[in-house]
Amino acid sequence: MELASRELGLATRQDAPALATMSRDYIERGLGWRWRVPAIENLIASPDTVVLCARLPATHGKDIVGFGIMQYALEEAHLILLAVRPRMRRCGLAREMLAWLEKTADVAGIKKIELEVRERNVGARKFYRKQGYKSRSSIPRYYDGIETAVRMAKKLR
Ligand SMILES: CC(C)(COP(=O)(O)OP(=O)(O)OC[C@H]1O[C@@H](n2cnc3c(N)ncnc32)[C@H](O)[C@@H]1OP(=O)(O)O)[C@@H](O)C(=O)NCCC(=O)NCCS
């Protein structure tokens, strides 16, 4: 899939079912489904949160191929969710979405971005390392009281 054939934009409430399903299938796989439609709708409606979608224009924006969700506080931001559909991976899409969210954070005066990732998600940890995130701590039983998380962070300034 050509990277040029998708566009980035903010999510609307109508996107919540697709994003919740992507979260369940790509991020929360094997865990309880936390990010269901109402939870995603709350994030889309929240003034502190940016929900970014990558869409295929050829499908009039109906086909969401990736998304990223970042919550902004005063000086720190938290990357809550990030996923790309399997057929669109390794084309630089996650890198582009993360750069967009980081730039927004930078403009807002954010100094540091934090995230948690499943320890066994080696591919995602490599991706974040490549984008300048450093492992800060390991949090046993973070997910559903069973699975370890790695907390990673990147200083913006
Ligand atoms: C992790 C994820 C978001 C990466 O998306 P992507 O669009 O494929 O990533 P990019 O193409 O922007 O990758 C940029 C660079 O990161 C590194 N990278 C990305 N995925 C990687 C993987 N699985 N293994 C090793 N390195 C990886 C590579 O260096 C890559 O550059 P290259 O392809 O030129 O080698 C995607 O694999 C995904 O959706 N996974 C399932 C959901 C998930 O784990 N989300 C993260 C936790 S919330």
The ligand as a Tripos MOL2 file, in Angstrom:
@<TRIPOS>MOLECULE
LIG
   48    50     1     0     0
SMALL
NO_CHARGES

@<TRIPOS>ATOM
      1 C1          3.9580   -0.8380   16.3730 C.3       1 LIG1
      2 C2          3.2300   -0.3220   15.1350 C.3       1 LIG1
      3 C3          2.2730    0.8020   15.5430 C.3       1 LIG1
      4 C4          4.2730    0.2190   14.1410 C.3       1 LIG1
      5 O1          3.5690    0.7320   13.0100 O.3       1 LIG1
      6 P1          4.2480    0.8710   11.5500 P.3       1 LIG1
      7 O2          3.4470    1.8380   10.7740 O.co2     1 LIG1
      8 O3          4.4740   -0.4600   10.9770 O.co2     1 LIG1
      9 O4          5.6660    1.5090   11.9390 O.3       1 LIG1
     10 P2          6.6250    2.3430   10.9500 P.3       1 LIG1
     11 O5          6.4990    1.7930    9.5710 O.co2     1 LIG1
     12 O6          6.3420    3.8060   11.1300 O.co2     1 LIG1
     13 O7          8.0460    1.9620   11.5810 O.3       1 LIG1
     14 C5          9.1080    2.8990   11.6800 C.3       1 LIG1
     15 C6         10.3490    2.1530   12.1330 C.3       1 LIG1
     16 O8         10.1220    1.5670   13.4380 O.3       1 LIG1
     17 C7         10.7430    0.2590   13.4900 C.3       1 LIG1
     18 N1          9.7200   -0.7980   13.5660 N.ar      1 LIG1
     19 C8          8.3860   -0.6850   13.3390 C.ar      1 LIG1
     20 N2          7.7670   -1.8750   13.5370 N.ar      1 LIG1
     21 C9          8.7260   -2.7300   13.9070 C.ar      1 LIG1
     22 C10         8.7130   -4.1210   14.2250 C.ar      1 LIG1
     23 N3          7.5760   -4.8480   14.2540 N.pl3     1 LIG1
     24 N4          9.8810   -4.7070   14.5680 N.ar      1 LIG1
     25 C11        11.0400   -4.0090   14.5750 C.ar      1 LIG1
     26 N5         11.1240   -2.6770   14.2620 N.ar      1 LIG1
     27 C12         9.9830   -2.0630   13.9310 C.ar      1 LIG1
     28 C13        11.5320    0.1240   12.1970 C.3       1 LIG1
     29 O9         12.8250    0.6640   12.4260 O.3       1 LIG1
     30 C14        10.7300    0.9760   11.2500 C.3       1 LIG1
     31 O10        11.5030    1.4560   10.1590 O.3       1 LIG1
     32 P3         11.7990    0.4650    8.8890 P.3       1 LIG1
     33 O11        10.4880   -0.1510    8.4940 O.co2     1 LIG1
     34 O12        12.3470    1.4060    7.8690 O.co2     1 LIG1
     35 O13        12.7700   -0.5550    9.3840 O.co2     1 LIG1
     36 C15         2.4470   -1.4710   14.4230 C.3       1 LIG1
     37 O14         3.2970   -2.6010   14.2680 O.3       1 LIG1
     38 C16         1.1920   -1.9160   15.1410 C.2       1 LIG1
     39 O15         0.1160   -1.3570   14.9330 O.2       1 LIG1
     40 N6          1.3180   -2.9440   16.0070 N.am      1 LIG1
     41 C17         0.1530   -3.4410   16.7450 C.3       1 LIG1
     42 C18        -0.3310   -2.4500   17.7760 C.3       1 LIG1
     43 C19         0.7570   -2.0510   18.7460 C.2       1 LIG1
     44 O16         1.5660   -2.8690   19.1580 O.2       1 LIG1
     45 N7          0.7530   -0.7610   19.1310 N.am      1 LIG1
     46 C20         1.7710   -0.2200   20.0130 C.3       1 LIG1
     47 C21         1.4260   -0.3680   21.4410 C.3       1 LIG1
     48 S1          0.1070    0.7440   21.9090 S.3       1 LIG1
@<TRIPOS>BOND
     1     1     2 1
     2     2     3 1
     3     2     4 1
     4     2    36 1
     5     4     5 1
     6     5     6 1
     7     6     7 2
     8     6     8 1
     9     6     9 1
    10     9    10 1
    11    10    11 2
    12    10    12 1
    13    10    13 1
    14    13    14 1
    15    14    15 1
    16    15    16 1
    17    15    30 1
    18    16    17 1
    19    17    18 1
    20    17    28 1
    21    18    19 ar
    22    18    27 ar
    23    19    20 ar
    24    20    21 ar
    25    21    22 ar
    26    21    27 ar
    27    22    23 1
    28    22    24 ar
    29    24    25 ar
    30    25    26 ar
    31    26    27 ar
    32    28    29 1
    33    28    30 1
    34    30    31 1
    35    31    32 1
    36    32    33 2
    37    32    34 1
    38    32    35 1
    39    36    37 1
    40    36    38 1
    41    38    39 2
    42    38    40 1
    43    40    41 1
    44    41    42 1
    45    42    43 1
    46    43    44 2
    47    43    45 1
    48    45    46 1
    49    46    47 1
    50    47    48 1
@<TRIPOS>SUBSTRUCTURE
     1 LIG1         1 GROUP 0 **** ****
